Amino acid sequence: MSSALSDLCRYPVVQAPMAGGGSRPELAAAVSDAGGLGFLAGGYKTADGMYQEIKRLRALSARPFGVNLFMPQPPAVDPAAVEAYRGQLAGEATWYDTPLGEDVFGGCDDGYDAKVAILLDDPVPLVSFTFGCPDPATLDAFHRAGTCTAVTVTTAEEARTAQHAGAQAVCVQGIEAGGHQGTHRDDPEADGGGFGLLPLVAQVREAVAVPIIAAGGLMRGAQIAAVLAAGAAAAQLGTAFLPCPESGADPLHKRALTDPLFSRTELTRAFSGRPARGLVNRFMREHGPYAPAAYPQVHHLTTGLRKAAADAGDPQGMALWAGQGHRLARTLPAGQLVEVLTAEVAEAQSAMQMRSAS
């Protein structure tokens, strides 16, 4: 691995920062203690809520870890489209007996400035950014604080932007990835048109000199070995860690990953207004075609519905984020999963060496 990452973890296995509950201190601690790199998700939390999780993680483990932040989103959203979607969801509100979100235009920055201030005042080993790239001054401030920085990218152009701004690594996210696509600009005309992980890693490797963390549908050590061979310094896995007992994902979500009822994933705007990959369920089928490009307004609009569906034990109304490899999920403790993955990586790399020597 590149020295920028090898100082943070013994093995090239990074646990993805899964906002919305999947990532929590217990999961990050278990991954880091096993030699991988655990991550906390700063998204959808208050600045103080993020800081409290950092304190809990530090009490659980002395190993390095990362924190992910969502970049502020531009306010250019059509209010009429959001209100039309509110009407589309009226039946869901009646069905689950819960109101739709009201103050959906109240804020698009996710407390970004306050979170940056906390992380600069009390630095953590790694901070990554999603939905855009920070300005050079912010990245330089983190560098001077001793924090490594990474920016999620979905194209070679975004990777060049991140390197030019001063990011020390890029997290290259393929179209196979579960959860939100980390595109820097939300363009509805580009929906579904992203790159697969392996060709994207190759493109980014030729475009920038900073280390690459590869993400998107990775579930087995052989896949990790493949992205390392393609030029990545490490692999980031989210769906693979969701079923772990340390994960904060809802039990319904964990079971759905391997439930034959949920046979495939799709990208949808139905739950948040931004393209995100999840298991195809009733809510996605019925509302996905009508959801506007309005993030985080749609996220705030549907938050109560998703919670009510979970409370009712109904996965058909939940956002079941999952990558394309979800059927390969294994219910293992997080530390054991890191051990299994690293053993599979070693086995796959050994096989590659034998084939190249023969």
C-alpha positions in Angstrom: 0.0 0.0 0.0 0.9 3.6 -0.4 2.5 5.1 2.7 -0.4 7.5 3.0 -2.6 4.5 3.8 -0.2 1.9 5.1 0.4 4.0 8.3 -3.4 3.7 9.0 -4.0 0.0 8.5 -2.1 -3.2 8.3 -4.4 -4.7 5.6 -5.9 -3.0 2.5 -9.4 -3.4 3.8 -11.4 -0.3 4.5 -14.9 -0.4 6.0 -17.1 2.1 4.2 -18.7 5.0 6.1 -22.4 4.1 5.8 -24.5 7.0 6.8 -27.9 6.3 8.3 -26.9 3.9 11.0 -24.8 1.1 9.4 -21.5 2.6 10.6 -21.1 3.0 14.3 -18.2 3.0 16.7 -18.4 -0.7 17.6 -18.1 -1.7 13.9 -15.2 0.7 13.2 -13.4 -0.4 16.3 -13.7 -4.1 15.4 -12.4 -3.5 11.8 -9.5 -1.3 12.9 -8.5 -3.7 15.7 -8.4 -6.5 13.2 -5.9 -4.6 11.0 -8.4 -2.9 8.6 -9.5 0.7 8.6 -12.8 1.4 10.4 -14.9 4.5 9.4 -17.5 6.6 11.1 -20.2 8.3 9.0 -20.6 12.0 9.8 -23.6 12.3 7.4 -27.1 12.9 8.8 -25.7 13.6 12.3 -25.3 16.8 14.2 -21.8 18.0 14.8 -22.0 17.0 18.4 -23.5 13.7 17.5 -20.5 13.0 15.3 -18.1 14.1 18.0 -19.8 11.8 20.6 -19.3 8.8 18.2 -15.6 9.8 17.8 -15.2 9.8 21.6 -16.9 6.4 21.9 -14.7 4.9 19.2 -11.6 6.2 20.8 -12.7 4.5 24.1 -13.1 1.2 22.2 -9.9 1.2 20.1 -6.5 2.9 20.0 -6.2 2.1 16.3 -6.5 4.7 13.4 -9.9 5.3 11.9 -11.6 7.6 9.5 -14.6 10.0 9.5 -16.6 10.8 6.4 -18.4 14.2 5.7 -21.0 15.1 3.2 -20.2 18.2 1.2 -22.9 21.0 1.3 -25.3 20.8 -1.7 -26.3 23.6 -4.0 -29.8 25.0 -3.2 -30.9 24.9 -6.9 -33.9 22.7 -6.5 -37.4 23.1 -8.0 -39.7 23.5 -5.0 -42.7 22.6 -7.2 -41.2 19.2 -8.1 -40.6 18.5 -4.4 -44.2 19.4 -3.5 -45.5 17.3 -6.4 -43.6 14.3 -5.0 -45.1 15.1 -1.6 -48.5 14.5 -3.2 -47.2 11.3 -4.8 -46.3 10.0 -1.3 -49.5 11.0 0.4 -50.8 7.4 0.3 -47.6 6.2 2.0 -48.1 8.7 4.9 -51.6 7.4 5.4 -50.5 3.7 5.2 -47.8 4.1 7.7 -49.8 6.7 9.8 -46.9 9.1 9.9 -46.4 12.7 8.5 -44.1 13.5 5.7 -41.2 15.8 6.5 -42.2 19.5 6.7 -39.1 21.8 6.7 -37.4 20.0 3.8 -35.8 23.2 2.5 -34.3 24.1 5.9 -30.7 23.2 5.2 -28.5 21.6 2.6 -25.1 21.8 4.4 -25.5 18.9 6.9 -23.7 21.0 9.5 -20.5 20.8 7.4 -18.7 23.9 8.8 -19.3 22.9 12.4 -18.1 19.3 11.7 -14.9 20.6 9.9 -14.2 22.9 12.9 -14.5 20.0 15.4 -12.2 17.7 13.2 -9.6 20.5 13.0 -9.7 21.2 16.7 -9.5 17.6 17.7 -7.9 15.8 14.6 -8.6 12.2 13.6 -6.3 10.1 11.4 -8.4 10.3 8.2 -11.2 12.4 6.9 -13.0 11.7 3.6 -15.5 13.7 1.7 -18.5 12.7 -0.4 -20.8 14.6 -2.9 -18.0 17.0 -3.9 -14.5 18.3 -3.2 -13.5 20.7 -0.4 -11.6 23.9 -1.3 -7.8 23.8 -1.2 -7.7 25.8 2.0 -9.8 23.3 3.9 -7.7 20.3 2.6 -4.5 22.2 3.5 -5.8 22.9 7.0 -6.4 19.2 7.6 -2.9 18.4 6.2 -1.4 20.8 8.7 -3.4 19.2 11.5 -1.9 15.9 10.6 -5.0 14.4 9.1 -4.9 12.4 5.9 -7.7 13.4 3.4 -9.6 11.5 0.7 -12.3 12.6 -1.7 -14.9 10.2 -3.2 -14.8 10.4 -7.0 -16.8 8.7 -9.8 -14.8 9.9 -12.8 -11.2 10.6 -13.8 -12.1 14.3 -14.1 -13.3 14.4 -10.5 -10.1 12.6 -9.4 -8.0 15.3 -11.1 -10.0 18.0 -9.4 -9.5 16.3 -6.0 -5.7 16.0 -6.6 -5.4 19.6 -7.7 -7.3 20.7 -4.6 -4.8 18.9 -2.4 -6.5 15.6 -1.5 -4.0 13.0 -0.4 -6.1 10.1 -1.7 -9.2 9.4 -3.8 -11.9 6.9 -3.1 -12.9 5.6 -6.5 -16.5 4.5 -6.5 -17.8 2.3 -9.3 -21.5 2.1 -10.4 -21.8 -1.3 -8.5 -21.6 0.4 -5.1 -24.5 0.3 -2.7 -25.9 3.5 -1.2 -25.4 7.0 -2.8 -23.3 7.6 -5.8 -20.7 10.2 -4.7 -20.8 12.3 -7.9 -19.6 15.9 -7.5 -22.5 17.2 -9.6 -26.0 15.7 -9.5 -27.0 15.5 -13.2 -30.3 13.6 -13.8 -29.3 13.1 -17.4 -26.3 11.0 -16.3 -28.4 8.6 -14.1 -27.2 5.0 -14.6 -24.4 6.1 -16.8 -21.5 5.6 -14.4 -18.4 3.4 -14.9 -17.8 -0.1 -13.5 -15.1 -0.2 -10.8 -12.3 -2.0 -12.7 -12.3 0.3 -15.8 -12.7 3.3 -13.5 -9.7 2.4 -11.4 -7.6 2.0 -14.5 -8.8 5.5 -15.8 -8.1 7.2 -12.5 -4.7 5.5 -12.1 -3.6 7.1 -15.3 -5.1 10.4 -14.4 -3.7 11.1 -10.9 -0.7 10.2 -8.8 -2.4 10.0 -5.4 -3.4 6.6 -3.8 -6.6 5.0 -4.8 -9.2 3.4 -2.5 -11.4 1.2 -4.7 -15.1 0.9 -3.8 -18.1 -0.8 -5.5 -19.6 -4.2 -5.1 -16.6 -5.8 -3.4 -17.5 -8.8 -1.3 -14.6 -11.3 -1.6 -10.9 -11.3 -1.2 -10.3 -12.2 -4.8 -12.2 -9.1 -5.9 -9.9 -7.0 -3.6 -6.9 -8.7 -5.1 -8.2 -7.7 -8.6 -8.5 -4.0 -7.7 -5.1 -4.0 -6.1 -3.7 -5.5 -9.3 -5.4 -2.8 -11.2 -3.6 -0.1 -9.3 -5.6 0.5 -6.1 -3.8 0.9 -2.8 -6.8 -0.5 -0.8 -10.4 -1.6 -1.1 -13.5 -0.1 0.6 -16.4 -2.5 1.4 -19.8 -1.4 2.7 -22.4 -4.1 2.0 -20.0 -6.8 3.1 -19.9 -5.3 6.6 -23.7 -4.6 6.9 -24.6 -8.0 8.2 -21.9 -8.0 10.9 -23.3 -8.0 14.5 -21.4 -4.8 15.2 -23.2 -3.0 12.3 -26.0 -0.6 13.2 -28.1 -1.6 10.2 -31.7 -2.6 11.0 -32.1 -6.4 11.3 -34.7 -6.3 8.5 -32.0 -4.7 6.2 -29.4 -7.3 7.2 -31.8 -10.2 6.4 -32.9 -8.7 3.1 -29.4 -8.8 1.7 -29.6 -12.6 1.1 -33.4 -13.0 1.1 -34.5 -14.5 -2.3 -37.4 -12.0 -2.3 -34.9 -9.2 -3.0 -33.1 -10.5 -6.1 -31.5 -7.4 -7.6 -30.5 -3.8 -7.0 -31.2 -0.6 -8.9 -30.2 3.0 -8.7 -33.1 5.2 -7.5 -33.9 8.7 -6.3 -37.1 7.5 -4.6 -35.8 7.8 -1.0 -33.4 10.7 -1.1 -33.6 12.6 -4.4 -30.0 11.5 -5.3 -29.1 8.3 -7.2 -28.5 5.5 -4.7 -28.3 1.8 -5.2 -30.6 -0.4 -3.1 -32.5 -3.6 -3.2 -35.6 -3.3 -5.4 -38.7 -3.2 -3.2 -42.3 -1.9 -3.5 -41.4 1.7 -2.6 -38.7 1.9 -5.2 -40.8 0.4 -7.9 -43.8 2.6 -7.2 -42.1 5.9 -6.5 -38.7 5.8 -8.2 -40.0 6.9 -11.6 -41.5 10.1 -10.1 -38.8 11.2 -7.6 -37.2 14.5 -8.5 -33.5 15.4 -8.4 -33.8 17.1 -5.0 -31.2 16.1 -2.4 -31.4 16.3 0.6 -35.0 17.6 0.3 -36.5 14.2 -0.6 -34.3 12.6 2.1 -36.0 14.8 4.7 -39.4 14.3 3.1 -39.2 10.5 3.4 -37.3 10.1 6.7 -40.4 9.5 8.8 -41.8 7.0 6.2 -38.7 4.9 6.3 -38.6 4.9 10.1 -42.2 3.9 10.3 -41.7 1.1 7.8 -38.9 -0.3 9.9 -40.9 0.0 13.1 -43.7 -1.8 11.4 -41.4 -4.6 10.3 -42.0 -3.8 6.6 -38.8 -3.9 4.4 -40.9 -3.0 1.4 -41.0 0.6 2.6 -37.4 0.9 3.7 -34.3 2.1 1.9 -32.4 -1.2 1.7 -29.1 0.2 0.4 -26.9 -2.6 -1.1 -24.2 -3.1 -3.7 -24.5 -5.4 -6.6 -22.7 -8.2 -4.7 -25.2 -8.3 -1.9 -26.0 -12.0 -2.3 -22.4 -12.8 -1.3 -23.0 -11.3 2.2 -21.6 -13.3 5.1 -22.9 -13.0 8.7 -19.5 -12.8 10.5 -18.2 -10.7 13.3 -16.4 -7.7 11.7 -12.9 -8.7 12.9 -13.3 -12.2 11.6 -14.6 -10.9 8.3 -11.4 -8.8 8.0 -9.3 -11.9 8.7 -11.2 -14.0 6.1 -10.9 -11.3 3.5 -7.2 -10.8 4.0 -6.6 -14.6 3.8 -8.6 -14.6 0.5 -6.6 -11.7 -0.8 -3.3 -13.6 -0.1 -4.6 -16.8 -1.7 -5.8 -14.9 -4.8 -2.5 -13.0 -5.1 -0.5 -16.2 -4.8 -2.6 -17.7 -7.6 -1.9 -14.7 -9.8 1.8 -15.0 -9.2 1.8 -18.7 -10.0 -0.1 -18.1 -13.3 2.3 -15.3 -14.3 5.3 -17.5 -13.5 4.0 -20.5 -15.5 
